[in-house]
Amino acid sequence: MAILTRNLPLIPTLILGLALFLIAPQPASAQVTAFKQAVAEAAARDDALAKFYKARDYQPIWTGKGNKDRQRRSAFFKALAQAPAHGLPMTQYDPDRLKTQMKAAKSARDRGLIEVALSKAFLTYARDIQTGVLVPSQIDSGIVRQVPYRDRLALIDTFSRSTPAAWLKKLQPQTAEYVRLMKVKMDMEQQLARGGYGAKVQADALKPGARGAAVVQLRDRLHAMGFAGRSASQSYDAELQKAVQQFQLAHGLTPDGVAGAGTIAEINKSVQTLLQAIMVAMERERWINRDRGNRHVLVNLTDFTAKIVDNGKVTFETRSVIGKNDSDRRSPEFSDVMEFMVINPSWYVPRSIATKEYLPMLRKNRNAVSHLEITDSKGRRVNRANVNFAAYSARTFPYNMRQPPSRGNALGLVKFMFPNKYNIYLHDTPAKDLFSREVRAYSHGCIRLNDPFDFAYALLAKEVSDPKGFFQSKLNTGQESYVNLKKPVPVHIIYRTAFTTAKGHTQFRRDIYGRDAKIWDALAREGVVLGAVRG
């Protein structure tokens, strides 16, 4: 008992020491806990990052002391340094701020916060360079493209387990077009740094044989653009005429060699304006960063063309007519899959056309648009004499309208179907004269083809042994025939005012619907800027 009595005063001290040990972890453990808590808090409002860090017990991928974390940081900051080359908004990632925050980090909590800040910047950059800075549908209602966004959790998880530099390099579109656009962008920035294309042409129009200062300005400007050689001649000679033709071909103009008002307007466009078109094209290329199909149909609205592309090479091309530049007629941009063609098609008049255009005509004269049949909801033909068209409004009109197969059918003799909610397809037309025009925006939205039969033969070439004979046998019946494609073909309706070719000059087209101007304004608001490379 004496021993126990002698040791009693020590018990409170032992209990207090044990309590302090349990309440206050060792310094290393405290740092780990503070780091994890900071990561958990900072990632809490981002579902992908919250799941990512929870699954790895809040271990770092950027701020650890190991070699792998250093490699990730280094590769990421090198990628961010190249963001302006891609036309991306550097201010969105702000690498300088991230570096400053890293240097200023003193505590475990500071390191946890910068860990998540780096991950957030990474995910923003990854999405921007892979699938674009903007959401297309928010820019223009006619851009209804479904962008192939990648899962954010899968992105950062895959990155954390990959070789950083190589993985980051594969984020950008891996197309020849994107690489060439980047090269053109760099060249134009250098041209901008040199002062642009020089003095504008001070003339309304110039023709071969003309002389004077305006001719010199024309030649100098075409030289700066790479279309003409250097010369002191003041004469609009054959060499200058050829240079004008080459410029016209590269800008979708009639190549007559005459510098008319339209041609001079295009020649006088600044390097800044053309550079904006290139940067918008890069953004658009990111929106369609997906497998487009070894064989696919490519319709470029601004170029008024439809092409069949096989393994990256254009194997067929024809002129097209696109939607008129009216609010309800502009052709939309989207991708779908062509499943079949209809030979000798009926034209089922879209309700918007029937009620807005034809019903007013029928109210005045029930025999108007006599080439069209009036049908009821079951498709049965209705006798016009028994209908009081004046009794109906656009909302209450209960009938449909149909044009039977014929050479005068609005769809011509064949249409190519990729069923979509926009009711857009490719088709023939009896209005052949429109294809000779420079600007071909006249339809209600669908794409008319100048050479629809040849287009059909090209599509059928991989389907049947005698595509022309097969097609003509169906056509000669005069009956509506559906031909399913054994292998459906992806269709991409795009809008590019700037695009490249493997050889030759960069191609520029007019912004017929004003969509690219909207995209550039939106990119500028996000922080994208024009740059000038000195050298």
QUIQUIUR-V855452 format. One line per field, one symbol per residue. ss: DSSP state (a for helix, b for strand, c for the rest). phi: phi as a letter, one per 20 degrees, with the letter a starting at -180 (. if undefined). A space follows every 10 residues. Layout:
# QUIQUIUR-V855452
ss: ???
phi: ???
This chain:
# QUIQUIUR-V855452
ss: caaaaaaaaa aaaaaaaaaa aaacccaaaa aaaaaaaaaa aaacccaaaa aaaaaccccc ccccccaaaa aaaaaaaaaa acaaaaccca aaccaaaaaa aaaacccaaa aaaaaaaaaa aaaaaaaaaa accccaaacc ccbccccccc caaaaaaaaa cccaaaaaac cccccaaaaa aaaaaaaaaa aaaccccccc cccccbcccc bcaaaaaaaa aaaacccccc ccccbccaaa aaaaaaaaaa ccccccccbc aaaaaaaccc aaaaaaaaaa aaaaaaaccc ccccbbbbbb aaacbbbbbb ccbbbbbbbb bbbccccccc ccbbbbbbbb bbbcccbbcc aaaaaaaaaa aaaacccccc ccbbbccccc bccaaaccaa accccccccb bbbccccccc cccbbbbccc cccccbbccc caaaaacccc bbbcccbbbc caaaaaaaaa ccccccaaaa aaaaaccccc bbbbbbbbbb bbbbcccbbc ccccccbbcc ccccaaaaaa aaaaaacccc ccccc
phi: .fffffegff fgffffffff fffdffgfff ffffffffff ffegedgfff fffffdlmff cddfefffff ffgfffffff fegffemdeg ffdlffffff fffefddffg ffffgfffff fffffffgfe cofdegfeeb feedfefefe ffffgfffgf ddfgfffffe ffgedfffff ffffgfffff fffeonenff febfaccgof cpffffffff ffffendcff befedfefff ffffffffff cmdfeemdef gffffffeff fffffgffff fffffffdfb fengdbdcde gfelcccddd lndfdbbbfc ddfffdgdcf ffdacbcfda cdelfedefg gffgeedegg ffffbfefkf fdeecefene fdfgfedeff eddffegedd cbdfgafegg emdacddcgb feldbdbfbf effffeefdc dceepfdedf cfffffffff gedcfcffff fffffffmef cdcfefcgdf ccedbcebbd cfcoffeccf efdmffffff gfffffofcf ccefq
